[in-house]
Amino acid sequence: MRLGDDIDDHCSSCQRTTDHSIVSMMGEEVLRTRCRTCNSEHKYRKNKGRRKEMTAQEAFDKVLATMPGMQSEPAKPGRKKK
């Protein structure tokens, strides 16, 4: 690792894991990173976020729930809807 390299880290502004650039190091240890999505700079969190990332199914269900008239019941593995 060296300054300017890309690294994954949890962004407190974006509230998810995103690509970051290394902006500060001490020896071999990364100290600060800058989010490549929102440009916020923060100490390196070693990609430890407060919340677990959503699965694709959870994200789909969340979006579907916000659409008027579109109610979805959770898919059951191995069973097809009629």
C-alpha positions in Angstrom: 0.0 0.0 0.0 1.1 3.6 -0.7 -0.4 7.0 -0.9 -3.0 7.4 -3.7 -3.8 3.6 -3.9 -7.4 2.5 -4.0 -8.9 0.7 -0.9 -12.4 -0.3 0.2 -13.6 1.4 3.4 -16.8 2.3 5.2 -17.8 5.9 4.4 -19.7 7.7 7.2 -21.2 10.2 4.8 -22.4 7.6 2.2 -23.3 5.1 5.0 -21.9 2.2 3.0 -18.7 0.6 1.8 -17.2 2.5 -1.2 -13.9 2.9 -3.0 -11.5 5.2 -1.2 -8.1 6.7 -1.9 -5.3 6.6 0.7 -4.4 10.1 1.7 -2.3 9.5 4.9 0.0 6.7 6.1 2.4 6.1 9.0 4.9 3.5 7.9 2.8 0.6 6.4 -0.4 1.6 8.3 -3.2 3.5 6.5 -4.4 6.4 8.7 -6.8 8.5 6.5 -8.8 7.8 3.4 -10.9 9.9 1.0 -14.2 8.6 -0.4 -14.1 8.5 -4.2 -17.9 8.9 -4.3 -18.5 12.0 -2.0 -14.9 13.2 -1.5 -15.2 13.2 2.3 -12.0 12.5 4.2 -11.9 10.4 7.4 -9.8 8.1 9.4 -9.4 4.6 8.0 -12.0 2.3 9.5 -10.7 -0.9 8.1 -14.1 -1.3 6.4 -16.0 -1.8 9.6 -19.4 -0.3 9.2 -22.2 -0.1 11.7 -24.7 -1.9 9.4 -24.4 -4.8 7.2 -24.7 -4.2 3.4 -28.1 -5.1 2.0 -28.5 -8.2 -0.2 -29.8 -7.7 -3.7 -33.2 -9.1 -2.6 -33.4 -6.8 0.3 -32.7 -3.8 -1.9 -35.3 -4.9 -4.4 -37.9 -5.4 -1.7 -37.1 -1.9 -0.2 -37.5 -0.2 -3.6 -40.7 -2.1 -4.4 -42.2 -1.2 -1.0 -41.9 2.5 -1.9 -43.8 2.2 -5.2 -47.5 2.8 -4.8 -49.8 -0.2 -5.6 -46.8 -2.6 -5.7 -46.9 -4.9 -2.7 -44.6 -7.9 -2.7 -44.5 -10.8 -0.4 -41.1 -12.2 0.3 -40.0 -14.9 -2.2 -39.9 -18.4 -0.7 -37.0 -20.5 -2.0 -38.1 -23.5 -4.0 -41.7 -22.4 -4.5 -43.1 -20.6 -7.5 -46.0 -18.1 -7.4 -49.1 -19.1 -9.4 
